């Protein structure tokens, strides 16, 4: 695997890495890189141009019709909304003081919280892992805290999301019935 997605060692590649061969975590890293490049170019370059440059420069195939490309486009399209949604959780922090990588990770995770049905624990865990690789030291703790509060405000508890009722497991009910008999 090309280490472009891990941030922990020099980038090495010899062949083009196929999009279909990427793990979900690697796709998240790819989306992060697309967002980082777009922000770095002040959103003046098209995402297609950025993806093409990443393909040529790092040997990663990024189809324009892929989920990763569409997600990056959506995050960019919703940037103002996402920033507004993040700001209330930045207790004692100004948004402009948050590091760029941390800000991008928060935007991406907030997008997933608001616009996908990906379980909250996965969104938070993956954002924390991105922060460990690409953000400032200990920023992952900050990311975890912000996203935990955002999930509480924007998502129903897991049991309500699934529509399940609180039942005892069958074994426990059977044991209780045995004791009554």
C-alpha positions as CSV (number, residue, x, y, z in Angstrom):
1,X,0.0,0.0,0.0
2,X,1.2,3.5,-0.8
3,X,1.9,5.3,2.5
4,X,0.3,8.5,1.2
5,X,-2.7,7.4,3.4
6,X,-0.8,6.7,6.6
7,X,1.3,9.9,7.0
8,X,4.0,7.9,8.9
9,X,6.6,7.1,6.3
10,X,7.9,8.4,3.0
11,X,5.7,8.0,0.0
12,X,6.7,5.2,-2.3
13,X,5.0,3.8,-5.3
14,X,5.9,2.1,-8.6
15,X,2.5,1.3,-10.2
16,X,-0.8,3.0,-10.1
17,X,-2.8,1.9,-7.1
18,X,-6.3,0.8,-8.2
19,X,-9.2,2.5,-6.4
20,X,-11.0,-0.8,-6.0
21,X,-8.1,-2.2,-4.0
22,X,-8.3,0.5,-1.3
23,X,-9.6,-0.3,2.1
24,X,-12.3,1.9,3.7
25,X,-9.6,3.5,5.9
26,X,-7.4,4.2,2.8
27,X,-10.4,5.8,1.1
28,X,-10.8,8.1,4.1
29,X,-7.2,9.0,3.7
30,X,-7.7,9.7,0.0
31,X,-10.7,11.9,0.8
32,X,-8.6,13.8,3.4
33,X,-5.9,14.4,0.8
34,X,-8.4,15.7,-1.8
35,X,-9.8,18.1,0.8
36,X,-6.4,19.2,1.9
37,X,-5.3,19.9,-1.7
38,X,-8.5,21.8,-2.4
39,X,-8.1,23.9,0.7
40,X,-4.4,24.4,-0.1
41,X,-5.4,25.8,-3.5
42,X,-8.1,28.0,-1.9
43,X,-10.7,26.0,-3.8
44,X,-9.6,27.7,-7.0
45,X,-8.7,24.4,-8.8
46,X,-11.3,22.0,-9.8
47,X,-11.5,18.7,-7.8
48,X,-11.0,16.9,-11.1
49,X,-7.7,18.7,-11.6
50,X,-6.7,17.9,-8.0
51,X,-7.6,14.2,-8.5
52,X,-5.7,14.1,-11.7
53,X,-2.6,15.6,-10.1
54,X,-2.8,13.1,-7.2
55,X,-3.0,10.3,-9.8
56,X,0.0,11.5,-11.6
57,X,2.0,12.5,-8.6
58,X,1.3,9.6,-6.2
59,X,0.2,6.8,-8.5
60,X,-3.4,6.5,-7.1
61,X,-6.3,6.1,-9.5
62,X,-9.2,8.4,-8.5
63,X,-12.2,7.9,-10.7
64,X,-14.4,11.0,-11.0
65,X,-17.5,8.8,-10.5
66,X,-16.1,7.2,-7.3
67,X,-17.7,7.5,-3.9
68,X,-14.5,9.1,-2.5
69,X,-14.6,11.8,-5.2
70,X,-18.3,12.4,-4.6
71,X,-17.8,12.6,-0.9
72,X,-14.9,15.1,-1.2
73,X,-17.1,17.2,-3.6
74,X,-20.0,17.1,-1.1
75,X,-17.8,18.1,1.8
76,X,-16.4,21.0,-0.2
77,X,-19.9,22.0,-1.3
78,X,-21.2,22.0,2.3
79,X,-18.1,23.7,3.9
80,X,-19.9,26.7,5.2
81,X,-22.7,24.7,6.7
82,X,-20.2,22.2,8.3
83,X,-18.2,25.0,9.8
84,X,-21.3,26.6,11.3
85,X,-22.3,23.2,12.8
86,X,-18.8,22.6,14.3
87,X,-18.3,26.1,15.8
88,X,-20.7,25.6,18.8
89,X,-18.7,22.7,20.0
90,X,-15.4,24.7,20.1
91,X,-15.6,25.7,23.7
92,X,-12.9,28.3,24.4
93,X,-11.5,28.0,20.9
94,X,-11.9,30.2,17.9
95,X,-12.4,28.3,14.6
96,X,-9.6,30.2,12.9
97,X,-7.2,28.9,15.5
98,X,-7.9,25.3,14.8
99,X,-5.1,23.7,12.7
100,X,-5.9,23.1,9.0
101,X,-5.7,19.3,9.1
102,X,-7.8,19.2,12.3
103,X,-10.4,21.5,10.7
104,X,-10.6,19.3,7.6
105,X,-11.0,16.1,9.6
106,X,-13.7,17.8,11.7
107,X,-15.5,18.9,8.5
108,X,-15.3,15.5,7.0
109,X,-16.6,13.7,10.1
110,X,-19.3,16.3,10.6
111,X,-20.4,15.7,7.1
112,X,-20.6,12.0,7.8
113,X,-22.6,12.6,11.0
114,X,-25.1,14.8,9.2
115,X,-25.4,13.2,5.8
116,X,-24.7,9.5,6.1
117,X,-25.9,6.5,8.1
118,X,-22.4,5.4,9.1
119,X,-22.4,4.4,12.8
120,X,-21.2,7.3,15.0
121,X,-18.6,5.2,16.7
122,X,-17.0,4.4,13.3
123,X,-17.1,8.0,12.2
124,X,-15.4,9.2,15.5
125,X,-12.8,6.3,15.5
126,X,-11.8,7.0,11.9
127,X,-11.6,10.7,12.5
128,X,-9.4,10.1,15.5
129,X,-7.1,7.8,13.4
130,X,-6.8,10.5,10.7
131,X,-6.0,13.1,13.4
132,X,-3.3,10.8,14.8
133,X,-1.7,10.6,11.3
134,X,-2.1,14.2,10.0
135,X,-3.0,16.6,12.7
136,X,-1.0,18.3,15.4
137,X,0.2,16.3,18.4
138,X,-2.7,15.3,20.7
139,X,-5.3,16.9,18.3
140,X,-7.0,13.5,18.2
141,X,-8.2,14.1,21.7
142,X,-9.7,17.4,20.6
143,X,-11.3,15.7,17.6
144,X,-12.8,13.0,19.8
145,X,-14.3,15.4,22.2
146,X,-15.8,17.7,19.5
147,X,-17.3,14.8,17.6
148,X,-18.6,13.1,20.7
149,X,-20.6,16.2,21.5
150,X,-21.8,16.6,17.9
151,X,-23.0,13.0,17.8
152,X,-25.0,13.6,21.0
153,X,-26.7,16.6,19.4
154,X,-27.2,15.3,15.9
155,X,-27.8,11.6,16.2
156,X,-30.3,9.5,18.0
157,X,-28.9,6.9,20.4
158,X,-28.0,3.6,18.7
159,X,-31.0,1.7,20.0
160,X,-33.4,4.4,18.8
161,X,-31.7,4.6,15.4
162,X,-32.2,0.9,14.9
163,X,-35.8,1.0,16.4
164,X,-35.0,-1.8,18.8
165,X,-36.7,-2.1,22.1
166,X,-35.0,-2.9,25.3
167,X,-35.6,-6.6,25.8
168,X,-33.6,-9.0,27.9
169,X,-31.8,-11.6,25.9
170,X,-33.8,-14.8,25.4
171,X,-31.5,-16.8,27.7
172,X,-32.1,-14.5,30.6
173,X,-35.9,-14.7,30.1
174,X,-35.7,-18.4,30.0
175,X,-33.7,-18.6,33.2
176,X,-36.2,-16.4,34.9
177,X,-39.0,-18.6,33.7
178,X,-37.2,-21.7,35.1
179,X,-36.8,-20.0,38.5
180,X,-40.6,-19.3,38.6
181,X,-41.5,-22.9,37.8
